[in-house]
């Protein structure tokens, strides 16, 4: 991978940019580091992994390492301390929960690293376990990685401290609730708002998605938190985590 490097020379003349700098890496002279978000990528599907790596590089991210199994993933994360780790749930040798287990270790050892878990299938218990453990986390189905702009926006939201849940997972959680479901007290519109809250969207984002005013969204959010006996907060991150925790407590 081509990466920009900056010398520490004290000469007043600005050095000629290197080839990698001309390719678009942001590089400031006199020792200021590259500002791009550093990413480690783990997936045993080499075509998907290479495709994601190329997409991320073109979108302004710096892929500092990629691998096909959980043990190498941990080595890369410990070495590079990236801002983001993108991890497939199922990896060798058993293709069960190796990626998810590694994500839990990353969360415990290096909590400042954001984690996005990718999966080919909806796996309710595994996903909510990770999401309820803290901020800077997300769960997406691989089939969701089709709209590049939306995917990049999701990554940026997670790195900045948000939690993002795939809509398919939210629907699965709704369907899996027990018969006497506290969520039954919510209106259809409140369920829509709750689903978008779980995706990490702000009140303004929900209003745009549902074609309603932001004030109306605020009323729905207050009603949802009241009906579910969850404390109201201006902090979107705490709001999402509270919802995920509640959904997981079925």
Secondary structure, 3 states (H helix, E strand, C coil): CCCCCCCCCCCCCCCCCCHHHHCCCCCECCCECCCCCEEEEECCCHHHHHHHHHHHHHCCCEEEEEECEHHHHHHHHHHHCCCEEEEECCCECCCCCHHHHHHHHHHHHCCCCEEEEEECCCCHHHHHHHHCCCCCEEEEEHHHCCCHHHHHHHHHHHHCCCEEECHHHHHHHHHCCCCCCHHHHCCHHHHHHHHHHHCCCCHHHHHHHHCCCHHHHHHHHHHHHHHCCCCCCCCHHHHHHHHHHHHHCC
